[in-house]
């Protein structure tokens, strides 16, 4: 049975780099799971930047919504998996489900159940949104709360949990 490793931190904290380094300690082929959709030039540039820092060992799964449906079959033959980032996946689900939290949480729970079936370690990168100011509008507050609940569920399910601050990883569990 594989491990689930949850990694959180603020924007540009170094969490993605830390997760990638952890994955690259595993020999063999690796899988990068990307829920991002490059819909503008700035996002396209971010995607290119991430692709450039990954080597040839990395395979790519691009899926904005239904990660649970593709997780197990995509993991075959890989020595480690990296989902970067959970927050973007939750954003995609949140808008897909018309800003309703219940279906998002159900999909996250389904993902957790399937993740426990993996033989490979799964690294989950997620943004910590609760450390900043309280958002001004209702939708942003609801999303921040949803992201916090998702992070709590994933961290509770994970074998290890890390927080990265200013490029320094701190093991939480």
C-alpha positions, 0 to 999 in steps of 0.5 A: 500500500502506498502512502499519502503525503499532504503538503501545504503552504502559502503562495510561493512558499516552496511547497511545489518544489519540496513535493517534486524533490520528494517524488524524485527521490523515488526511482523510476517513472513519475506522474504529475497530476495537473488540474490546471487549465491554461486559459490565459497567457499568464497561466500558460507561462506558469504551466510552461515553467513547471514543465521545464523544471521537471525532467524526462522521468515525469509523465503528465495527467491533465484532468480539471475535474474527475481525478478519481476516475483516472487516478488508479489507471494512471498510476500503473508503472509509476513510482510516485504521483504528485497532484499539484495543486489540490486548491485548483482542483477544488476551484474547478469542482466548486464552479462546476457544481455551481458553488455548492460545497456538498458535491465538492466534498463528496468528490474529495472523499471519493478521491481519498478512498481511491488514493488509499488503494494505490500502491504508489506514494501520492503527494498532494500539494494544497494552498493554505488559504486560512492564514490571510485576511477574511475575504470581502465577498460571500463567494470568496469566504465560502470557497476559503472555508471549503478549501480549509475543510478539504485540507483538513480531510486530506491532512487527516487521511494522509500518512504525513503532513507538511507545511512549507514556509519560506522554502522551509518544510515543517513536518506536522505529522 
